[in-house]
Amino acid sequence: MSNKNSINDNLIQIKEGNSKIYIYNDDLDAIPSKSMSVFYNKKMEINRDITSLAIQSYYDLYAKDNLVIVDSMAGSGISSIRLLIECKNIEKIYINDINPVSEDLIHKNLILNNLNEDNTKIKVMRNDANLLFNKIAFKSNHKKPNVISIDPWGTPNYFIDSAFKAITKNNGLMCVTATDTAVLFGVKPNVCLRKYMAKPLHNEFCKEIGTRILLYFISRIANINNMGIIPLLSFYSNHFIRVFVKTFKNKNLIIKNIKEYGYIFYCKKCGHRFSVENKDLKNINICKICKSDIDLNYAGPLWLNKIHELEFLNKILMLNNKSDFKNKNRIQKILEICQDEIDMPPNYYNLHKICKKKNCASIPKIETLIEIIREKGFKASRTHFDFISIKTDMEIKSLENILSNYNKK
Ligand SMILES: C[S@@+](CC[C@H](N)C(=O)[O-])C[C@H]1O[C@@H](n2cnc3c(N)ncnc32)[C@H](O)[C@@H]1O
């Protein structure tokens, strides 16, 4: 962490992106948790970097108007302050947190960055996020926000419905973080069923399943509010998932989306996996590869469609390239892999797992393996969910053969 300056016994000044903020001294080295005076997690800087780039990209590509932003769980205000400094065309920003100590610190942090609260552009609030969304949704003389950010502790599920009631119905941008990854990744399957209305699976590609369950949940709640979503970027990093989705209200497209939700099947005996859309669902209980009738399990319902939009990723990469973020290289790596995975199947193979099963002495470089698979006429790419896994439409047995033969050379 750079530029630490103590201003009194309680507060310390740090720098992030192009902004400065005070955080509580005791919170600086604490494990990020609810017991902090005001939440701040330096490991989430990359989340805020990408959020800043995503909102700028959204403005350039899709916003029809200047930005009205709701940062509904602002903590120290760091994200909002960075947006005010890094993004152009912000018409209004609501900086909200339920914690009174946060509210007080946000005021201090705005002053520290010479951001003037006396104008109509910046509004600091202390509300429950749902209450805030409802106030905004039902105030007829207010322009609806085109950007809403939800960044809670744990699950965002309680906040999605009221956020959809508040946001612009067409071309709005919803930015949602989930940190309850044990739930979404299938360690606590019953909690996932209860909170996200979908069954997870704790297997080698559970991070992607969890992300797709989150997208399904967000999309379903959009649907009951007469909206649909287009995921622009969905990523996993440092034990959190963050998704950026654009809203639309075309009813035919909503129905198309609903038919395309579905299930992912996985055979824990042989590793075979496949997905089935709702509209094609029939009784499936035997693995077609190993014929096991007890090892085939499923996850879902979940989002099976694309989880990123190429033009959005291109734009973020371009802006990242011009930025001076210290996570610049890491962001570029994640985003380039996201580009590669766009048209790939919704799962991935962990190479260590396959090599262990096949007793392979060595694992080829991922780039080499991707080349071999492509030469055989199949699709292959890396995945940002797991840097030791690959995505491919090749079946497990053929992949195992490639890895075994590679070791015989
Ligand atoms: C993970 S922190 C947010 C961090 C912040 N966005 C950042 O980038 O540093 C979650 C925040 O949500 C706030 N919070 C929790 N429940 C809330 C609610 N129902 N309404 C509004 N804020 C809430 C907490 O006080 C906490 O500051």
The ligand as an SDF file (V2000), in Angstrom:
LIG
                    3D

 27 29  0  0  0  0  0  0  0  0999 V2000
  -18.0770   -5.1050    1.3220 C   0  0  0  0  0  0  0  0  0  0  0  0
  -18.4130   -3.5940    2.0550 S   0  0  0  0  0  0  0  0  0  0  0  0
  -18.4370   -2.4650    0.7120 C   0  0  0  0  0  0  0  0  0  0  0  0
  -17.1320   -1.9920    0.3310 C   0  0  0  0  0  0  0  0  0  0  0  0
  -17.0360   -0.8470   -0.5890 C   0  0  0  0  0  0  0  0  0  0  0  0
  -17.9630   -0.9390   -1.7180 N   0  0  0  0  0  0  0  0  0  0  0  0
  -15.5850   -0.7590   -1.0410 C   0  0  0  0  0  0  0  0  0  0  0  0
  -15.3160   -0.8890   -2.2660 O   0  0  0  0  0  0  0  0  0  0  0  0
  -14.7280   -0.6000   -0.1860 O   0  0  0  0  0  0  0  0  0  0  0  0
  -20.1090   -3.7220    2.4170 C   0  0  0  0  0  0  0  0  0  0  0  0
  -20.6910   -2.4330    2.9410 C   0  0  0  0  0  0  0  0  0  0  0  0
  -22.1110   -2.5780    2.9220 O   0  0  0  0  0  0  0  0  0  0  0  0
  -22.6310   -1.8710    4.0220 C   0  0  0  0  0  0  0  0  0  0  0  0
  -23.9720   -2.4470    4.2440 N   0  0  0  0  0  0  0  0  0  0  0  0
  -24.2820   -3.6340    4.8120 C   0  0  0  0  0  0  0  0  0  0  0  0
  -25.6190   -3.8330    4.7660 N   0  0  0  0  0  0  0  0  0  0  0  0
  -26.1470   -2.7470    4.1470 C   0  0  0  0  0  0  0  0  0  0  0  0
  -27.4630   -2.3720    3.8040 C   0  0  0  0  0  0  0  0  0  0  0  0
  -28.5070   -3.1630    4.0830 N   0  0  0  0  0  0  0  0  0  0  0  0
  -27.6580   -1.2040    3.1790 N   0  0  0  0  0  0  0  0  0  0  0  0
  -26.6070   -0.3870    2.8920 C   0  0  0  0  0  0  0  0  0  0  0  0
  -25.3350   -0.6880    3.2160 N   0  0  0  0  0  0  0  0  0  0  0  0
  -25.1030   -1.8520    3.8250 C   0  0  0  0  0  0  0  0  0  0  0  0
  -21.6410   -2.1090    5.1280 C   0  0  0  0  0  0  0  0  0  0  0  0
  -21.7330   -1.1000    6.1310 O   0  0  0  0  0  0  0  0  0  0  0  0
  -20.3120   -2.0830    4.3640 C   0  0  0  0  0  0  0  0  0  0  0  0
  -19.7200   -0.8150    4.3940 O   0  0  0  0  0  0  0  0  0  0  0  0
  1  2  1  0
  2  3  1  0
  2 10  1  0
  3  4  1  0
  4  5  1  0
  5  6  1  0
  5  7  1  0
  7  8  2  0
  7  9  1  0
 10 11  1  0
 11 12  1  0
 11 26  1  0
 12 13  1  0
 13 14  1  0
 13 24  1  0
 14 15  1  0
 14 23  1  0
 15 16  2  0
 16 17  1  0
 17 18  1  0
 17 23  2  0
 18 19  1  0
 18 20  2  0
 20 21  1  0
 21 22  2  0
 22 23  1  0
 24 25  1  0
 24 26  1  0
 26 27  1  0
M  CHG  2   2   1   9  -1
M  END
$$$$
